[in-house]
Amino acid sequence: MNILAFGASYSSSSINRRFAIYTTQFFEQNNTIEILDLRDFDLPLFTVDLEATLGHPAIIRRFLDKLDGADFIIISMSEHNGSFNAAFKNLMDWTSRVKRDMFSNKPVLLLSTSPGPRGGAGSLKAGEDLIGRFSAKVIKRFSLPQFAKNFNEAEGITEPGLNKDFIEVIRAVKQELSLV
């Protein structure tokens, strides 16, 4: 199975990118994993006027090729003021002009984390709605609050209750994908 993972953030120090990468380790066996850095898909702010002038930048086709080549997608949504960030929305705006159903009904594990106690719950909800419009099939979701307190690189999720919930989500995803 080809698995694509990314943090829906353009920050070089994105905790959501780190969380997406961490999550891939649970799917490594007998699968091919590719991690995207969305900074490689930087686009000007979408407007129909700019689209008429520029057409569709080649970056969009590269992003679509990555989505098309995946059998399963892991996305960890960053949160800005209760929703996903504008740069990710801009990528969706541009890409949807080339292929509206860009996720092609592929299964998606949708994650979020943040420094705060809600764990990016606003971006998780808004992100699910957004990518659902583009034919993503969100099979499970998980939000990790207080990233710095509840996660470290060596141990992963350190809070026992949250870790238990996360492992249950992973188990359910593997079952849904017939990976067990």
C-alpha positions as CSV (number, residue, x, y, z in Angstrom):
1,M,0.0,0.0,0.0
2,N,1.3,3.5,-0.9
3,I,0.8,5.9,2.1
4,L,1.1,9.6,1.8
5,A,1.5,11.7,5.0
6,F,1.8,15.4,5.6
7,G,1.2,18.1,8.2
8,A,-1.2,20.7,6.7
9,S,1.2,23.5,7.6
10,Y,3.9,25.5,5.9
11,S,5.9,26.1,9.1
12,S,9.5,24.7,9.1
13,S,9.0,23.6,12.7
14,S,5.4,22.3,12.3
15,I,4.3,20.1,15.2
16,N,1.6,18.7,12.9
17,R,4.2,17.6,10.4
18,R,6.0,15.9,13.3
19,F,2.8,14.2,14.4
20,A,2.0,13.0,10.9
21,I,5.6,11.6,10.6
22,Y,5.2,9.9,14.0
23,T,2.0,8.3,12.9
24,T,3.5,6.7,9.8
25,Q,5.6,4.4,12.0
26,F,2.4,2.4,12.8
27,F,2.0,1.6,9.1
28,E,5.6,0.9,8.0
29,Q,5.3,-2.9,7.7
30,N,4.8,-3.9,4.1
31,N,3.9,-0.4,3.0
32,T,5.6,2.4,1.1
33,I,5.4,5.7,2.9
34,E,6.1,9.2,1.5
35,I,6.2,12.3,3.6
36,L,5.3,15.6,1.9
37,D,6.6,18.9,3.0
38,L,3.9,21.4,1.9
39,R,6.6,24.1,1.7
40,D,7.4,22.4,-1.6
41,F,3.9,23.4,-2.8
42,D,4.0,27.1,-2.3
43,L,1.5,29.1,-4.4
44,P,0.5,32.7,-4.8
45,L,-2.9,33.6,-3.2
46,F,-5.6,32.2,-5.5
47,T,-7.8,34.6,-7.4
48,V,-9.7,34.0,-10.7
49,D,-7.8,37.0,-12.1
50,L,-4.4,35.3,-11.3
51,E,-5.7,32.0,-12.6
52,A,-6.6,33.7,-15.9
53,T,-3.1,35.2,-16.1
54,L,-1.0,32.3,-14.8
55,G,-3.1,29.3,-15.7
56,H,-2.5,26.4,-13.4
57,P,1.1,26.3,-12.0
58,A,3.0,23.0,-12.4
59,I,3.1,22.6,-8.6
60,I,-0.6,21.8,-8.7
61,R,0.0,18.8,-11.0
62,R,2.8,17.6,-8.8
63,F,0.6,17.7,-5.7
64,L,-2.2,15.9,-7.6
65,D,0.3,13.2,-8.7
66,K,1.2,12.7,-5.0
67,L,-2.5,12.3,-4.1
68,D,-3.2,10.1,-7.1
69,G,-0.3,7.8,-6.2
70,A,-1.5,7.2,-2.7
71,D,-3.8,4.4,-1.5
72,F,-4.2,6.0,2.0
73,I,-3.5,9.5,3.2
74,I,-2.5,10.8,6.7
75,I,-3.1,14.5,7.2
76,S,-2.4,16.4,10.5
77,M,-4.2,19.7,10.4
78,S,-2.5,22.8,12.0
79,E,-4.8,25.3,13.6
80,H,-4.8,29.1,13.2
81,N,-7.5,30.9,15.2
82,G,-9.9,27.9,15.3
83,S,-9.6,26.7,11.7
84,F,-7.0,25.3,9.3
85,N,-4.3,27.7,8.0
86,A,-4.8,29.9,5.0
87,A,-1.8,28.4,3.1
88,F,-3.4,25.0,3.1
89,K,-6.8,26.4,2.1
90,N,-5.0,28.2,-0.8
91,L,-3.4,24.9,-1.9
92,M,-6.9,23.3,-1.9
93,D,-8.3,26.3,-3.8
94,W,-5.7,26.1,-6.6
95,T,-5.8,22.3,-6.8
96,S,-9.6,22.1,-6.9
97,R,-9.5,24.2,-10.1
98,V,-7.7,21.3,-11.8
99,K,-9.4,18.4,-10.1
100,R,-12.4,19.0,-7.9
101,D,-12.4,15.4,-6.5
102,M,-8.7,15.6,-5.8
103,F,-8.8,12.9,-3.0
104,S,-10.7,10.5,-5.3
105,N,-12.6,8.9,-2.4
106,K,-9.4,7.6,-0.8
107,P,-9.3,6.8,2.9
108,V,-7.8,9.5,5.1
109,L,-6.7,9.5,8.7
110,L,-7.2,13.0,9.9
111,L,-5.2,14.2,12.8
112,S,-4.5,17.5,14.6
113,T,-2.4,18.8,17.4
114,S,-1.7,22.2,19.0
115,P,0.0,23.7,22.0
116,G,-3.4,24.3,23.6
117,P,-5.9,22.2,25.4
118,R,-8.2,21.7,22.4
119,G,-5.6,20.0,20.3
120,G,-6.6,21.7,17.1
121,A,-10.2,20.5,17.4
122,G,-11.4,23.5,15.4
123,S,-9.0,22.7,12.5
124,L,-9.9,19.0,12.6
125,K,-13.6,19.7,12.2
126,A,-13.1,22.4,9.6
127,G,-10.5,20.3,7.8
128,E,-12.8,17.3,7.6
129,D,-15.5,19.5,6.0
130,L,-13.0,21.0,3.5
131,I,-11.4,17.8,2.3
132,G,-14.8,16.1,2.3
133,R,-15.8,18.6,-0.4
134,F,-13.0,17.2,-2.5
135,S,-13.9,13.5,-2.2
136,A,-11.8,12.5,0.8
137,K,-13.1,9.6,2.8
138,V,-12.2,10.4,6.4
139,I,-12.2,7.0,8.2
140,K,-10.9,8.1,11.6
141,R,-9.8,11.3,13.3
142,F,-7.7,12.0,16.4
143,S,-6.8,15.3,18.2
144,L,-3.8,15.5,20.5
145,P,-4.0,18.5,22.9
146,Q,-1.0,20.2,24.5
147,F,1.6,18.8,22.2
148,A,4.7,19.9,24.2
149,K,3.2,18.3,27.4
150,N,1.8,15.1,25.8
151,F,4.4,14.2,23.1
152,N,8.1,13.7,22.8
153,E,10.2,12.2,20.0
154,A,11.6,9.3,22.0
155,E,8.3,8.0,23.5
156,G,5.6,9.4,21.3
157,I,2.3,10.2,23.1
158,T,3.3,10.3,26.8
159,E,-0.1,10.7,28.4
160,P,-1.5,7.1,29.0
161,G,-5.1,7.9,28.3
162,L,-4.4,9.8,25.1
163,N,-2.0,7.1,23.9
164,K,-4.6,4.4,24.5
165,D,-7.1,6.4,22.5
166,F,-4.6,7.0,19.7
167,I,-3.6,3.3,19.5
168,E,-7.3,2.4,19.3
169,V,-7.7,4.8,16.3
170,I,-4.6,3.2,14.6
171,R,-6.1,-0.3,15.2
172,A,-9.4,0.7,13.7
173,V,-7.7,2.3,10.7
174,K,-5.7,-0.8,10.1
175,Q,-8.8,-2.9,10.3
176,E,-10.7,-0.7,7.9
177,L,-7.7,-0.9,5.5
178,S,-7.4,-4.7,6.0
179,L,-3.8,-4.2,7.3
180,V,-4.3,-6.5,10.3
